[in-house]
Amino acid sequence: MIKDKKGLYLRGINKTYGKVKAVNDINLEIKSGEFFTLLGPSGCGKTTLLRMIAGLALQDSGSIILEGEDITRLPAIKRQINTVFQSYALFPHLTIFENVAFGLRSRKVAEQAVKTRVQRAVEMLEIGNMLSRYPHQLSGGQNQRVALARALVNEPKVLLLDEPMSALDAKLRAQVQVELRRLQQKLGQTFILVTHDQDEALVVSDRIAVMKDGEIAQFGTSEEVYDAPRNRFVAEFLGAANLLTGKFHDGIFHTDIGNLELEKEPPWNEGVVAIRPEWIKVSDTQPEKNGIRAKVSEIIYRGTNRDLFFEPGSIRVRSSTYKNFNIGDELWLDMAPSDLVVLHE
């Protein structure tokens, strides 16, 4: 029994296609008014899970509760949930006004109410001057706003976003991500995004569920999953990570590149720790703790920063300040104990 009626609850959700377990025993609580992201590679089950929330696919077992109501067997059209698809699915032969009004008119909403609600939605998304145009006359970002308006005008309790920014170019995608986050905060509405883009997930989300092989590998705030990945998959999938393998005994982590102190004692005698490239400091002088002597083997220019690769270990360091180093330079790498993350799996 769910005491708090607010939010969306998934309990024991399973879905199998033939012999493939697409979704395996998913249990999640998505809070009312939060921006929640299902993140993972292709085939991890994130879109299947989204479709079951929308009512476009039926789970084999488990229940879906929305604000205290069991909607597990409720048809998609009767759920207070709307979806913005990757293709936007706008009607090319209808004007922007008609596209946004389509759902309301399908539900026989009075015409004056249709006009009022459409106007409110398009003004909020700053496309009020485009109502007489057609989708082919708009840019990708503008069409995305139309798709959002068409979904939001129905006043859903939950808005589902199925990789809606994947078709945009990099600059526009970054702009729309920020706009989408601001819109969600302004509305205070529940948004659930499906994406394989790690940067996108970090930018927009209150919490992230990282999925792999139909299961949740880890979930938490953006900071939690990035700063403290639980396992190798999350560490590598969510941004770049240096993975160091070694043995722990007598309070020291012994690796091929040197001996390191850890802030937290690992639950294993032999395993892996991770450190993000931007957390490693480079110096001409030896640090007090965890100083590793290494040689620059490669430098990659990335515009706002540079990636420096060091041997031994092919250690990657990322920074915007290391501009005077050259291939072959021998330097000290400072890996603070607090920045070394013990992986549990």
Secondary structure, 3 states (H helix, E strand, C coil): CCCCCCCEEEEEEEEEECCEEEEEEEEEEECCCCEEEEECCCCCCHHHHHHHHHCCCCCCEEEEEECCEECCCCCHHHCCEEEECCCCCCCCCCCHHHHHHHHHHHCCCCHHHHHHHHHHHHHHCCCHHHCCCCHHHCCHHHHHHHHHHHHHCCCCCEEEEECCCCCCCHHHHHHHHHHHHHHHHHHCCEEEEEECCHHHHHHHCCEEEEEECCEEEEEEEHHHHHHCCCCHHHHHHCCCCEEEEEEEECCEEEECCEEECCCCCCCCCEEEEEECHHHCEEECCCCCCCEEEEEEEEEEECCCCEEEEEECCCEEEEECCCCCCCCCCEEEEECCHHHCEECCC
